[in-house]
Amino acid sequence: MSMNKRTFTPEEKKAILQEARDNGVKLTLEKHGVYPATYYNWKKKYETMGDQGFSHGMTPGQLKEIRRLEKENEMLKQIIAEKELEAKMKDELLKKKYPLRKEKI
């Protein structure tokens, strides 16, 4: 069984996925010379993203949105860190201002 490197169109990928469902994965992959890892990768992409899962890479819009979300995430992490520090400082100040008194009986 010789598996040469070749690219498949989205239509071919969908047809292979369908054929594997109908006739069995092993036979279909051998017939088309597709590695199992490749097949399961296609299957996962198709199940999660539909036809768009077969387009190579991401659209510029998707990349821009990811960058925006990463920036926002970093900013939110910074805000949380500042709030935690602020709360810790307040606790320390309160401990100094109102030390626990041991009451005598």
C-alpha positions as CSV (number, residue, x, y, z in Angstrom):
1,M,0.0,0.0,0.0
2,S,1.8,3.1,-1.2
3,M,0.5,6.4,0.2
4,N,1.6,9.4,-1.9
5,K,1.3,12.9,-0.6
6,R,-1.6,14.5,-2.3
7,T,-4.2,17.2,-1.5
8,F,-7.9,16.7,-1.5
9,T,-10.5,19.3,-2.3
10,P,-13.2,19.9,0.3
11,E,-15.6,18.0,-1.9
12,E,-13.3,15.0,-2.0
13,K,-12.8,15.1,1.7
14,K,-16.6,15.1,2.3
15,A,-17.1,12.3,-0.2
16,I,-14.4,10.2,1.6
17,L,-16.0,10.9,5.0
18,Q,-19.4,9.8,3.7
19,E,-17.9,6.7,2.0
20,A,-16.1,5.8,5.2
21,R,-19.4,6.0,7.1
22,D,-21.1,3.9,4.5
23,N,-18.4,1.3,3.7
24,G,-16.1,1.3,6.7
25,V,-13.1,3.4,7.5
26,K,-10.3,1.0,6.9
27,L,-11.4,0.0,3.3
28,T,-12.1,3.6,2.3
29,L,-8.8,4.9,3.6
30,E,-6.8,2.1,1.8
31,K,-8.8,2.8,-1.4
32,H,-8.0,6.5,-1.4
33,G,-4.5,6.3,0.2
34,V,-5.5,8.4,3.3
35,Y,-3.8,8.0,6.6
36,P,-6.1,7.3,9.6
37,A,-4.8,10.4,11.4
38,T,-5.6,12.5,8.4
39,Y,-9.1,11.0,8.2
40,Y,-9.9,11.6,11.9
41,N,-8.5,15.1,11.6
42,W,-10.9,15.8,8.7
43,K,-13.8,14.2,10.6
44,K,-13.2,16.3,13.7
45,K,-12.9,19.5,11.7
46,Y,-16.0,18.7,9.7
47,E,-18.1,17.8,12.8
48,T,-17.0,21.0,14.6
49,M,-17.0,23.6,11.8
50,G,-18.8,22.1,8.8
51,D,-17.6,23.0,5.3
52,Q,-15.5,25.8,6.8
53,G,-13.4,23.3,8.7
54,F,-11.9,22.2,5.4
55,S,-10.5,25.6,4.4
56,H,-6.8,25.9,5.1
57,G,-5.8,28.1,7.9
58,M,-8.0,30.9,9.3
59,T,-9.5,33.9,7.6
60,P,-7.9,37.3,8.4
61,G,-11.1,38.2,10.3
62,Q,-10.7,35.1,12.5
63,L,-7.1,35.9,13.2
64,K,-7.9,39.5,14.0
65,E,-10.7,38.4,16.4
66,I,-8.3,36.0,18.1
67,R,-5.7,38.7,18.6
68,R,-8.4,41.0,20.0
69,L,-9.6,38.3,22.4
70,E,-6.0,37.6,23.5
71,K,-5.5,41.3,24.3
72,E,-8.7,41.5,26.2
73,N,-7.8,38.3,28.1
74,E,-4.4,39.8,29.1
75,M,-6.1,43.0,30.2
76,L,-8.6,41.1,32.4
77,K,-5.8,39.0,33.9
78,Q,-4.1,42.3,34.8
79,I,-7.2,43.7,36.4
80,I,-7.7,40.6,38.5
81,A,-4.1,40.7,39.6
82,E,-4.5,44.3,40.6
83,K,-7.7,43.6,42.5
84,E,-6.1,40.7,44.4
85,L,-3.2,42.9,45.4
86,E,-5.5,45.7,46.5
87,A,-7.5,43.3,48.6
88,K,-4.4,41.9,50.2
89,M,-3.1,45.4,51.0
90,K,-6.5,46.3,52.6
91,D,-6.3,43.1,54.7
92,E,-2.8,44.0,55.9
93,L,-3.8,47.6,56.8
94,L,-6.9,46.4,58.7
95,K,-4.7,43.9,60.7
96,K,-2.4,46.7,61.7
97,K,-5.2,49.1,62.5
98,Y,-7.2,46.6,64.5
99,P,-4.9,44.0,66.0
100,L,-6.6,41.1,67.7
101,R,-6.8,41.8,71.4
102,K,-6.5,39.1,73.9
103,E,-9.2,39.7,76.5
104,K,-8.6,38.9,80.1
105,I,-11.3,37.0,82.0
